[in-house]
Each structure stands twice: as structure tokens, then as C-alpha cells.
Amino acid sequence: MLLENTTKKKNENNREFIYRVIKENIMTLNLKPGECISEVELGNQLNVSRTPVREAIVRLSEEKLIDVFPQKGSFVSKIDLNLVDEAVFLRALCEKEILKLACSDKNSKELIRELEKNLAYQKIIIDFEEDLHKFFDLDNELHALIFYYYNKKNVWKSVKRLATHYDRLRLIDALEKFSATKTYEQHHDIIDIIKNKTTENIDNLISEHLSKFKHVINNYLDKYPEYFK
């Protein structure tokens, strides 16, 4: 277990630092679903005592990212498809509404410019076979841009808090190049909806965009059975 992104941020206290690092490593699959978590090892790598590590583990267990079993230990939670389904349900509702809001906006040129810039970076990653973890970050950023533009950042943050199991599944999906290409094409369609105000296309596109992993979920269950509940 070798943690990544362990540089402490400015004004970040020990509790925030430890929690962030462990959560980021879970969400990037560096700490894999089902992997055992050692308080001692985490403390040694982060150069902190076991107490704040234990506090972070408790917090992450409340967020369903770590499972704690008495007498056995702590483990990164396996991906729960029921929680994935809940996240897709909530996110679909919010994504459809924010796109309707964008379509009603007669002055969305600045938003479209930012979205197209993001999309251009996505294309570079696909064309030059760059790290698809970065593509996944850009995917999240594109959707966040719309929520933030219309002052709905707390809605987006709430969606993301529920979506931790869904987002880990999305990352597995994103690392398959075919999926990344399909995602890119759908992002292009989302921008076209905002440009052309074609609200009638919103429901079908968002439903397909958020649920595309369902077409290949059996492949992932076969390939990574140890990752799933």
C-alpha cells in the first residue's frame, strides 16, 4: 500500500490532510475495493500518529468508503451496485434540470466557451493516448462547470457525496478507451443541446450518458469480481 498525492496543502490541518489523502487514494482506485487498511502503515507513510488516522477511518466508514469489522480490521468498501443505482437516480434528476436551466439562458456563451475548452483537452487525451485518469477528471470538471455557472455548486457537491461508489465504477469504465471515446461524444452532444436549446433531447441523452456502464457491467464483474459486493 503506497499512497499517492501525499503533499500537505496550505492551511490543511492534520485531520483534513489524512482524510483527504485516504479518500483520494480510494477514489482513484490506488487503494482498491476490498483492500485491507492498516492504521500503522498509513500513519507511517503520512508521518502522523494512529489517532487522526483512526478518526479518518471512522469518518470514511460513515461515508461507506471503508468497512470496519471488529477483530478483523478495516477494508476499502467494495462497490455496492445498489448505491450506484441511487447515485445514478439522483444525478440524472439534477443533470436534466441543470441542462434545462442552461437551455433557458439566452446568454450562455461564456459557459459554452469553457465547456468547449474542456472538451478540447479531452480530445487530446484520447487522440494521444494520455493518462485516462486525467480524462476522468475532465469528465467530472465538465459537469461541475455547468452547476457552478448557475450557482448550484452545493447541489453538485451533494451529488458527489452520494456518488462515491458510482464514481469508482465510472473510473473503471473510463479506463477502457472505447468508453472514453463514447463519453467524449456524449459530452459533445451535451454542449450541442446548450447551444441549440434542444430541450427535447435532454432526457434520453442524460439517461444514456449516466447509465452507459450498464451495457458492460457484466464484463467488469467478470474482470474484477473482487471489487464488487
Salt bridges, closest charged atoms under 4 A:
GLU12 OE2 - ARG20 NE 2.62
GLU24 OE1 - ARG20 NH1 3.23
GLU39 OE1 - ARG50 NH2 3.23
GLU39 OE1 - ARG54 NH2 3.25
GLU55 OE1 - ARG15 NE 2.68
GLU63 OE1 - LYS23 NZ 3.23
GLU63 OE2 - ARG59 NE 3.93
ASP85 OD1 - LYS214 NZ 3.94
GLU95 OE2 - ARG91 NE 2.82
GLU95 OE2 - HIS143 ND1 3.04
GLU97 OE2 - LYS100 NZ 3.52
GLU110 OE2 - ARG113 NH2 3.11
GLU114 OE2 - ARG113 NH2 2.70
GLU114 OE2 - LYS117 NZ 3.65
GLU116 OE2 - LYS195 NZ 2.52
ASP127 OD2 - LYS123 NZ 2.73
GLU129 OE2 - LYS177 NZ 3.52
ASP131 OD1 - HIS133 ND1 3.06
ASP139 OD1 - HIS143 NE2 3.48
ASP139 OD2 - ARG170 NH2 3.15
ASP139 OD1 - HIS187 NE2 3.18
ASP167 OD2 - LYS160 NZ 2.64
ASP167 OD1 - ARG170 NH1 2.70
GLU176 OE2 - LYS223 NZ 3.45
ASP192 OD2 - HIS188 ND1 3.38
GLU208 OE2 - LYS182 NZ 3.66
